[in-house]
Amino acid sequence: MKFLLTLFLAALLAGCATSRMSEQDARAGRARAILGTRATYCRAPRKADSRVDVDRLIAELTEIHANTYSFCIHNWYTDWDDLKLILPRAREKGIRVWASIVPPTESPPNLKMYAEPFRLDYVRWAKEFARLSLRETNLVAWSIDDFTHNLDKTFTPAYVRRMMNASRRINPKLAFVPCCYYKTIKPAFTTNYCQLIDGILFPYRHESAGSNLKDPSLVEAEIKEIRELAGPGFPIVLDIYASAHSRLGATTPEYVEQAMIAGRRAADGVMIYCHQDPAKEPVKCQIIKRQFGAWAAESPPP
């Protein structure tokens, strides 16, 4: 009996160790899907009927050497369907895709539209993104905008754990990389959330020394501070405002370029907010193309 009990305990311990190792491997795989991100976000070109012009979007992403695109599901009822059209075309060009949705603070009654069709049911979103990512393997991550503005009422650690459990039971390879602002990324946040999420999408706004979109000089310092809190190896993707902010105004092409250069040194990837129209923003598009192109030449394909 003692011998059998010893065998049982040994098997149990081995199973726990295997489970922990499997979990670690899955987490490492999700991190790899984020590293080296060269992305634009939102504002896909549209056709006259308001549907995404997929051909034009993919051509523009290819032209600027992006390897990732983050599609925001928010402003049109057809966005969920358009995501399904974007994915196979992006996969043909080796482009990874993130799906981004909005939190309660960017939904009615604060704004006109919900993210359709699942609205504020974020557990359902987690499941549906996971199911879609099994069919479309270049859907490597999903995100929630202004995540840290909604922690107390919606995205509690317990609720985020429910979301992650729902997603990972379906596809443990799909990463979750929410939008997190500097002023909220404190020790309590990293303790409570970094074990649940797979990375941070960090919108730089110079918040450690007065918010503005004029001075890119603190990009590296702020990322270093976040990295020290989140721990080594935790992915941080820098989000750079190329489009104007509602309160902080517009950025210059020089600002975008300097922020990109600093982000390349300090972050694990760079995302441009928003996807730039080459006809309306030719200078910024050329800067993004030049920087992404140089990085693509330095790095092996994902």
C-alpha positions, 0 to 999 in steps of 0.5 A, a space after each residue: 500500500 505504501 509503495 502504491 501511495 508513493 507511485 501515486 504521489 510521484 505521478 501526481 507531482 509529475 503531472 503538475 510539473 508537466 502542466 506547469 511546463 505546458 502552461 509556460 510553453 503556451 505563455 512563451 508561444 503567445 509572447 513570441 507572436 507579439 515580439 517584433 511587432 511592426 503594426 498600424 492600428 484602426 482606420 482601415 480604408 473604406 469603400 463607398 458602402 463603408 465596408 473595409 477596402 481589404 485590397 487597399 488595406 493589404 497593399 498599404 500594409 505591404 508597402 510600409 513593411 508592416 508585419 501586423 495590423 490591429 483591426 478595431 471593431 467599433 464604428 460599423 456594424 459590419 466590422 466583425 464580418 470585415 475582420 473575417 475578410 481581412 484575415 485570409 488576405 493578410 495571411 497570404 502576405 505574412 501579416 499577423 492580425 490583432 483584433 481590438 474592441 472597446 471597453 464600456 467607457 467607449 460604448 453607449 451612453 458615452 459614445 454612439 456605437 458598441 463593438 458588435 455583435 457581442 457588445 460588453 460581453 467580454 467573456 463571449 468576445 474572448 471565446 469568439 476570438 479564440 474560435 476564429 484564431 483556430 481557423 485563421 492562425 494569423 489572428 495572434 492577439 486581441 486587445 481592449 482599448 483603454 483597458 486601464 480606464 475600466 479596471 474597477 467596474 469591469 476588468 477586475 482580476 477575477 473577470 479578466 481571469 474568466 476571460 482568459 480561461 474562456 479563451 485559453 480553453 479553446 486556443 492557448 496560443 492566442 495572446 491578450 495584449 490590452 491598452 494600458 496607460 502609464 499612470 495606471 501601470 503601478 506595482 498593484 497593477 502588475 501584481 494583479 494583472 501581468 500574470 493574466 495578460 500576455 503583454 502591454 500595449 503602451 500608448 506613449 504620452 510623456 505622462 511621467 513629466 506632463 502629458 503631451 504629444 510633442 516630446 518623445 524624449 521619455 519613451 525609453 525611460 517610461 518603457 524601462 520603468 514599466 519593464 522593471 515593474 512587469 518583469 523581464 521578458 514581459 512584452 511591451 509594444 509601444 503605441 505611437 500617436 501618428 493621428 491626433 489625440 482628442 485632448 493633446 492634439 496632433 503630432 509632427 512627422 519628426 515626433 513620430 520618427 523619433 518616437 519610433 527610433 526610441 521604441 525600436 531600442 526599448 520596446 518589443 514592438 511598435 504600433 502606429 495609431 492610427 493607420 495612415 492614409 498615404 494620400 493625406 499623410 504622405 510624410 508620416 507614411 514615408 517615415 513609417 515605411 522607412 523605419 519599418 523597412 529598416 527593421 524588417 531588413 534587420 529581423 528574420 520573418 516571424 
